Amino acid sequence: MAINLERPIGLLHSTAMVVGIIIGASIFVQPSEINRHVPSIPAVLAVWTAAGILTLFGALVCAELSSVFPRTGGVYVFLKETISPAFGFLWGWAMFWSMHSGIIAAAAVIFARYLGSFVPLSDVGIRLVAVGAILLLSGVNYLGVRQGSMLQTVVTVAKVLAIVMLLGMVVFLAPPMRSAPVGAGPVSFGGFTLAVAAALFSFGGWHMVTYTAGETRQPEKTIPRALMIGVATVTACYVALNAAYLYLLPINRAISSTRVAADAATVLAGARGASVISALVVLSALGGLNGLILAGPRTYFAMASEGLAFRWLASIHPRYHTPYTAILLQAVWSAMLVATATYRGLFTRVVYTEWLFFALMTVGLLRLRRDPGYAPRFRAWGGVYVPAIFVASSILVSGVLIWADPVQAMTGLLLVVLGLPIYYFWARQKSASALVTHANH
C-alpha cells in the first residue's frame, strides 16, 4: 500500500508560512547591509519599497504558475514544465548546495547572534548554537508537517508581535525629533541596486509555500491567496520598521549595528526594552528557520520521485508521513555551511543565484501563455507588463551582484553549471530503467 503525503495545510497556515518565512530574523539584522549602500533615509525607504514591489511581482508570477501546477516541488516543477527538465533539476541542485541550505544557515546564525544578548557566545559558540537550532527544528519537521505548520503559525504571530511592539514603542515612547534627519552620503545607481539586492534577501522565501502544494488543501486557490496576503503584510511591516529604526538611530549607527532592532529598543526603553525585543527576535528567527526547514525537502522529494535523484530521497516515513530522508540530508548540509561560511557570503550567493532562476521561471510563464488552450485558475495582474518588469529587474539585480564580487559569483555559478552532467546522468538512468520496465512487460 502506497504511503501518501497528508493535506493538513489550509489558508491560515499557508499565509503564516509566507509571512513566517519572509519575516525571518534578517529584518532585525539586514538593515545595516542596506544602509551602508544607501546612506540616506529617503533612499533606504525607497529601497525597501522597491524590494517589496519586486517581491509582489514575483509572487504574482508564482501564484499563476502554482494554480496551473498545484503539486509538490514549487519552482522546480515550474521550470521543469515550462522551460526544460534540465533547468528544473538545476534549481533543485542549486537549492541544496547553495540557495536554500544557505538561507537556512544564515537564518540560524542570526538566531544565535540574538541569543547572544542573553548568553555570551564566542564565534564558535554562535556556530554551535546555530547548528543545534537546525538539528532541533529538523527533528520537529521529521515528526510531521502538521507539527511543523502549527509551530510556524505560533511563531509567526510572535514575530509580528515583535514588530508591532517596536512600532508601538516608537509611537508612545520616542521623543519628538528635534531636527530633520540627514543622510550620511550620496547614493549611486549601483549602490541603490546592491541595496535592493540585500533587501530582497530579507524578502526571501516568498515562493516556498508552493513547495508544500501536495500537502495543501485546494492548493490552486489557497496558495495564490496566501502569497498575495502574505507579501502585502510583510512589505507594510518592513517599510514601517525601517522608518522606526532610522527615526531612533543616526544613520551611521544604523550602518554599523549588527543588532539594529535591539539598539533601537535600547534608545526607547534601555536595556530592559532591548532584552524584550531580542527575546521576540529569537522566537522570530526560530519561526523563519522552521519555515525554511519545512519547505526545502519537498523539492528534493519531488525530484527523487521523478527519478532525478536518489530514490531514497523520496522515502516517506511510514508513521509520520514526512519526506524524512530529505529532511535529514538538508539538516546535515546546512549545518556544514554554518561551520564554513560567513553571513554576508551566504546571503549574497543566495540572492544572485535565486533571481537568475526567477527570471527563467517568468520566461516560462510567458511561453506558457502563448498556448491557445491556456486557462489558469489565477492570472497575474498587469498583463505582460508585470512579468516583463520582473524578468528585467531579476537580471539587473543578479548582474550587479555578480559585477560587485565576480570571483565569488563565478564560483557560485560554476557550482550550478556542474549540475548539468549530474542531470544527464540521472536522465540516462531514468531512461534505462524505463526501457527495462517496458521490456519486462
C-alpha positions in Angstrom: 0.0 0.0 0.0 1.5 3.4 -1.0 2.1 6.0 1.6 1.0 9.5 0.6 1.7 12.9 1.9 -1.2 14.3 4.1 -3.0 17.6 3.3 -3.4 19.4 6.6 -2.4 22.9 5.4 -5.1 25.5 4.9 -5.2 29.3 4.1 -4.2 30.4 7.6 -1.2 28.0 7.8 -0.2 28.8 4.2 -0.3 32.6 4.9 1.6 32.1 8.1 4.2 30.2 6.1 4.6 33.1 3.6 4.8 35.7 6.4 6.8 33.5 8.7 9.4 32.5 6.2 9.8 36.0 4.8 10.0 37.7 8.2 12.7 35.6 9.5 15.4 37.3 11.5 17.2 39.1 8.7 14.9 42.2 9.0 16.4 42.7 12.5 20.0 42.5 11.1 19.9 43.2 7.4 19.1 47.0 7.5 22.8 47.7 8.2 23.7 45.9 5.0 21.2 48.1 3.1 22.2 51.3 4.9 25.9 51.1 4.0 25.0 51.1 0.3 22.5 53.9 0.5 23.4 56.2 3.4 20.3 58.3 3.0 16.9 57.9 4.8 14.7 58.6 1.7 16.8 56.2 -0.3 16.6 53.5 2.4 12.8 53.7 2.5 12.7 53.7 -1.4 14.9 50.5 -1.4 12.5 48.6 0.9 9.5 49.8 -1.1 11.2 48.7 -4.4 12.1 45.3 -2.9 8.5 44.8 -1.8 7.1 45.7 -5.2 9.5 43.3 -6.9 8.6 40.6 -4.4 4.9 41.2 -5.1 5.5 40.9 -8.9 7.4 37.6 -8.3 4.6 36.3 -6.0 2.0 37.1 -8.8 4.1 35.1 -11.3 4.5 32.2 -8.8 0.8 32.3 -7.9 -0.3 31.9 -11.5 2.1 29.0 -12.1 1.0 27.3 -8.8 -2.6 27.5 -10.0 -1.6 25.6 -13.1 0.8 23.1 -11.4 -0.6 22.7 -7.9 1.8 19.9 -6.8 4.7 19.5 -4.5 8.0 21.0 -5.8 7.3 24.7 -6.5 9.9 26.4 -8.7 11.4 23.0 -9.6 8.1 22.0 -11.1 7.5 25.3 -12.8 10.9 25.3 -14.6 10.7 21.6 -15.5 7.2 22.1 -17.1 7.7 25.5 -18.8 11.4 25.6 -19.7 13.2 22.3 -19.5 13.6 19.4 -17.1 17.3 20.2 -17.0 16.6 23.7 -15.6 14.2 22.2 -13.1 17.0 19.9 -11.9 19.5 22.7 -11.7 17.1 24.7 -9.5 16.9 21.8 -7.1 20.6 21.2 -7.3 21.4 24.9 -6.6 18.8 24.9 -3.8 20.5 22.1 -2.0 24.2 23.1 -2.4 23.8 26.9 -2.1 20.5 28.7 -2.2 18.1 27.1 0.2 20.6 25.5 2.5 22.5 28.8 2.6 19.3 30.7 3.7 18.9 28.1 6.5 22.5 28.6 7.6 22.2 32.4 7.6 18.9 32.3 9.5 20.4 30.0 12.1 23.4 32.4 12.5 21.1 35.3 13.1 19.2 33.3 15.7 22.4 32.6 17.5 23.6 36.2 17.4 20.5 37.5 19.1 20.6 34.6 21.6 24.0 36.1 22.5 22.1 39.0 24.1 21.2 36.7 26.9 24.1 34.2 27.0 27.6 35.5 26.0 28.7 33.5 22.9 32.0 33.4 21.1 32.2 33.0 17.4 32.5 29.2 17.9 29.6 29.3 20.3 27.4 31.2 17.8 28.1 28.5 15.2 27.4 25.6 17.7 24.1 27.2 18.7 23.1 27.7 15.0 23.8 24.1 14.2 21.8 23.0 17.3 18.8 25.1 16.1 18.9 23.5 12.7 19.0 20.0 14.1 16.2 20.7 16.6 13.8 22.2 14.1 14.6 19.5 11.6 13.6 17.0 14.2 10.2 18.8 14.7 9.6 18.6 11.0 10.7 15.0 10.8 7.8 14.2 13.2 5.1 15.7 10.8 4.1 18.5 8.6 1.2 19.2 11.0 3.6 19.9 13.8 5.8 22.0 11.6 3.0 24.1 10.2 1.4 24.6 13.6 4.8 25.7 15.0 5.1 28.1 12.1 1.7 29.7 12.8 2.6 30.2 16.5 6.0 31.8 15.9 4.7 33.9 13.0 2.3 35.5 15.5 5.2 36.1 17.8 7.4 37.8 15.2 4.5 40.1 14.0 4.1 40.9 17.7 7.8 41.9 17.9 7.3 44.3 15.0 4.1 45.7 16.5 5.7 46.2 19.9 8.7 48.0 18.5 6.4 50.3 16.4 4.2 50.9 19.4 7.2 51.8 21.5 8.2 54.4 18.8 4.7 55.9 18.8 4.3 56.1 22.6 7.9 56.4 24.0 10.0 58.0 21.4 11.0 61.6 22.0 10.0 64.1 19.3 12.5 64.5 16.5 14.4 67.8 17.1 15.6 68.2 13.6 15.1 66.7 10.2 17.2 63.6 9.6 20.0 63.9 7.2 21.7 61.3 5.0 25.3 60.4 5.5 26.4 60.5 1.9 25.4 60.4 -1.8 23.6 57.4 -3.4 24.7 55.9 -6.7 22.6 53.7 -9.1 25.0 50.8 -8.4 24.7 51.3 -4.6 20.9 51.5 -4.8 20.7 48.3 -6.8 23.1 46.5 -4.4 20.9 47.7 -1.5 17.7 46.4 -3.2 19.5 43.0 -3.7 20.4 43.0 0.1 16.7 43.9 0.9 15.5 41.1 -1.4 17.3 38.6 0.9 15.0 39.8 3.7 12.0 39.2 1.4 13.5 35.8 0.5 11.3 32.7 0.7 8.0 34.1 -0.7 7.9 31.3 -3.2 8.4 28.4 -0.7 4.8 28.0 0.2 4.5 26.4 -3.3 6.8 23.6 -2.2 4.1 22.2 0.0 1.3 22.2 -2.6 1.0 18.5 -2.3 0.2 18.9 1.4 -2.2 21.9 1.0 -6.0 21.8 0.7 -7.2 23.2 -2.6 -3.7 24.5 -3.5 -4.8 26.1 -6.8 -6.9 28.6 -4.7 -5.1 28.6 -1.3 -1.6 29.3 -2.5 -2.3 32.4 -4.6 -4.3 33.9 -1.8 -1.7 33.2 0.8 1.0 34.7 -1.5 -0.9 38.0 -2.0 -1.9 38.5 1.6 1.5 37.4 2.9 3.7 39.6 0.7 1.5 42.7 1.2 1.6 42.2 5.0 5.4 41.9 5.0 6.0 44.9 2.8 4.0 47.2 5.1 5.8 45.8 8.2 9.2 46.3 6.6 8.8 49.9 5.5 7.3 50.9 8.8 10.0 49.1 10.8 12.9 50.7 8.9 11.3 54.1 9.3 11.3 53.4 13.0 14.9 52.3 13.1 16.0 55.5 11.3 13.8 57.7 13.4 15.6 56.4 16.5 19.2 55.9 15.4 21.6 58.1 13.5 22.2 56.5 10.1 25.9 56.0 10.8 24.9 53.9 13.9 22.3 52.0 11.9 25.0 51.1 9.4 27.4 49.8 12.0 24.8 47.9 14.1 24.7 44.1 14.0 21.5 44.0 16.1 19.7 47.1 14.9 16.3 46.2 16.4 17.8 45.8 19.9 19.8 49.0 19.5 16.7 50.9 18.6 14.8 49.4 21.5 17.6 50.5 23.8 17.2 54.1 22.8 13.5 53.8 23.7 13.5 51.8 26.9 17.0 51.0 27.9 18.5 47.5 28.4 15.2 46.0 29.5 13.4 47.1 26.3 16.3 45.7 24.2 16.0 42.4 26.1 12.3 42.1 25.3 12.8 42.8 21.6 15.8 40.5 21.5 13.7 37.7 23.0 11.0 38.2 20.4 13.6 38.3 17.7 15.0 34.9 18.9 11.5 33.5 18.6 11.1 35.2 15.2 14.3 33.6 14.0 13.1 30.2 15.0 9.9 30.8 13.0 11.8 31.7 9.9 14.2 28.8 10.3 11.3 26.4 10.9 9.5 27.5 7.7 12.7 27.1 5.6 13.3 23.6 7.0 9.7 22.7 6.4 9.7 23.8 2.7 13.0 22.7 1.2 12.8 18.9 1.4 9.6 18.9 -0.6 11.6 19.9 -3.7 14.2 17.1 -3.2 11.3 14.7 -2.6 9.7 15.7 -5.9 13.0 15.3 -7.8 13.6 11.9 -6.3 10.0 10.8 -7.0 10.6 11.6 -10.7 13.9 9.7 -10.9 16.2 12.7 -10.9 17.9 12.0 -7.5 18.5 9.0 -5.3 15.2 7.1 -4.8 15.7 7.0 -1.0 15.2 10.8 -1.0 11.6 10.1 -2.0 11.1 8.0 1.1 8.1 8.8 3.2 8.1 7.9 6.9 5.6 5.1 7.5 4.4 6.7 10.7 4.9 10.5 10.4 4.2 10.7 6.6 7.1 13.1 6.0 10.0 13.1 3.5 12.3 12.2 6.3 15.5 11.3 4.4 15.3 14.6 2.5 14.9 16.5 5.9 17.9 14.7 7.4 20.1 15.4 4.4 19.2 19.1 4.3 19.9 19.4 8.1 23.4 17.9 7.7 24.5 20.1 4.8 23.0 23.3 6.3 24.9 22.6 9.5 28.1 22.2 7.5 27.5 25.6 5.8 27.2 27.2 9.2 30.6 25.9 10.1 32.3 27.1 6.9 30.7 30.3 5.6 30.2 33.9 6.6 26.8 35.6 6.9 27.5 38.1 4.1 28.9 35.4 1.8 25.8 33.3 2.4 23.2 35.9 1.6 25.0 37.3 -1.4 25.3 33.9 -3.1 21.7 33.1 -2.4 20.3 36.3 -4.0 22.0 36.3 -7.4 21.5 32.6 -7.9 17.9 32.6 -7.0 16.9 35.6 -9.0 18.5 34.3 -12.2 16.2 31.3 -11.8 13.3 33.5 -11.1 13.9 35.3 -14.4 13.8 31.9 -16.2 10.7 30.9 -14.3 8.9 34.0 -15.6 10.1 33.5 -19.1 8.5 30.0 -18.8 5.2 31.6 -17.7 5.3 33.9 -20.8 5.9 30.9 -23.0 3.0 29.1 -21.3 0.6 32.0 -22.0 1.2 31.6 -25.8 -0.7 28.3 -25.7 -4.2 28.9 -27.1 -5.7 26.5 -24.6 -4.0 28.0 -21.5 -6.6 28.6 -18.8 -5.1 29.2 -15.3 -7.2 29.3 -12.2 -5.4 32.6 -11.2 -3.8 35.1 -13.6 -1.2 37.6 -12.5 -2.3 41.2 -12.6 -0.8 43.6 -15.2 -0.9 41.5 -18.3 2.5 41.1 -19.8 4.0 44.1 -18.1 4.4 42.7 -14.6 6.2 39.5 -15.8 8.4 41.6 -18.2 9.4 44.1 -15.4 10.1 41.2 -13.1 12.4 39.5 -15.6 14.3 42.7 -16.3 14.7 43.5 -12.6 15.8 40.0 -11.8 18.6 40.1 -14.4 19.6 43.6 -13.3 19.9 42.6 -9.6 21.8 39.4 -10.3 24.1 41.3 -12.8 25.0 44.0 -10.3 25.8 41.4 -7.6 28.0 39.4 -10.0 29.8 42.6 -11.0 30.3 43.6 -7.4 32.1 40.3 -6.5 32.9 38.4 -9.7 35.2 35.8 -8.1 32.6 34.6 -5.7 29.9 34.9 -8.3 31.8 32.7 -10.8 32.4 30.1 -8.1 28.7 30.0 -7.3 27.6 29.9 -10.9 30.2 27.2 -11.6 28.6 25.1 -8.9 25.2 25.4 -10.6 26.7 24.5 -14.0 28.3 21.4 -12.5 24.8 20.1 -12.0 24.3 19.6 -15.8 26.4 16.4 -16.1 24.7 15.1 -13.0 21.3 15.8 -14.6 22.2 14.0 -17.8 23.5 11.0 -15.7 20.2 10.8 -13.8 18.2 11.3 -17.0 20.0 8.4 -18.7 19.5 6.2 -15.6 15.8 7.1 -15.7 15.5 6.2 -19.5 17.4 2.9 -19.0 15.1 2.0 -16.1 12.0 2.8 -18.2 13.4 0.6 -21.1 14.0 -2.3 -18.7 10.5 -2.0 -17.3 9.0 -1.8 -20.8 10.9 -4.9 -21.9 9.8 -6.9 -18.9 6.2 -6.2 -19.8 
